């Protein structure tokens, strides 16, 4: 969601001094590609950031199998979006996972 992404961007900026480069709407891809939520400069390197929430509704209980499926899906999407982005180049992406503690 927009709130998860905005909070993620703020956390990376405050903790690590990252600077926003492009938002999801500014990043361009080959047609049909998976997408990255935003791009930042982090320690002088361009980095893509994908954000997800690891929560099962309505109980919030996340089982290991659920976590595996979510991570597999998101890590695969990161690889695809990194290959298909047209107007940005990054060597790394961060998967920012929000989890209820």
C-alpha positions in Angstrom: 0.0 0.0 0.0 1.0 3.6 -0.4 1.4 4.0 3.4 3.7 1.0 3.7 5.9 2.4 0.9 6.0 5.9 2.3 6.9 4.6 5.8 9.6 2.4 4.3 11.1 5.3 2.4 11.1 7.4 5.6 12.7 4.6 7.7 15.5 4.1 5.1 16.2 7.8 5.0 16.3 8.2 8.8 18.3 5.1 9.5 20.7 5.0 6.6 20.5 8.4 5.0 19.0 7.2 1.7 17.6 9.7 -0.8 14.5 9.0 -3.0 15.3 9.0 -6.7 12.2 7.7 -8.4 8.8 6.5 -7.2 6.9 3.5 -8.6 5.0 5.8 -11.0 8.3 7.3 -12.4 10.0 3.9 -13.1 9.4 2.5 -16.6 9.5 -1.1 -17.6 9.1 -3.4 -20.6 5.4 -4.2 -21.0 4.0 -6.8 -18.6 7.0 -6.7 -16.2 6.9 -7.0 -12.4 7.6 -3.6 -10.8 9.7 -2.1 -8.0 8.1 0.2 -5.4 10.7 3.0 -5.5 14.4 3.7 -6.1 16.8 5.4 -3.7 20.5 6.3 -3.5 21.9 4.4 -0.5 25.6 4.8 0.3 26.2 6.4 -3.1 24.6 3.4 -4.9 21.3 3.2 -6.8 19.1 0.7 -5.1 15.6 -0.5 -5.9 13.2 -1.1 -3.0 10.2 -3.5 -2.9 7.9 -3.3 0.1 5.6 -6.0 1.4 3.6 -6.8 4.6 4.0 -10.3 6.0 0.6 -10.5 7.7 -2.3 -13.0 7.4 -5.7 -11.5 7.9 -7.7 -11.6 10.1 -5.6 -13.4 12.8 -2.2 -11.9 11.8 -0.7 -15.3 12.3 2.0 -15.9 9.7 2.9 -19.6 9.3 6.3 -20.7 7.9 4.7 -21.9 4.7 3.0 -18.5 4.2 6.3 -16.7 4.7 8.1 -19.0 2.2 5.4 -18.3 -0.4 5.6 -14.6 0.1 9.4 -14.4 0.0 9.6 -16.7 -3.0 7.0 -14.5 -4.9 8.7 -11.2 -3.9 12.3 -12.3 -4.6 11.3 -13.6 -8.0 9.5 -10.3 -8.8 12.7 -8.4 -7.8 14.7 -10.3 -10.3 12.2 -9.7 -13.0 11.8 -6.0 -12.3 15.6 -5.5 -12.2 16.0 -7.1 -15.6 13.1 -5.1 -17.2 13.5 -1.6 -15.8 14.2 0.9 -18.6 15.1 4.2 -17.0 17.1 3.2 -13.9 20.0 0.9 -13.3 20.7 -0.7 -9.9 22.8 -3.7 -9.0 20.9 -4.5 -5.8 17.4 -4.3 -4.5 16.1 -4.3 -0.9 13.1 -6.2 0.1 11.6 -4.3 3.0 9.2 -6.6 4.9 6.8 -5.3 7.5 6.0 -7.9 10.1 3.8 -7.6 13.2 5.8 -8.4 16.4 
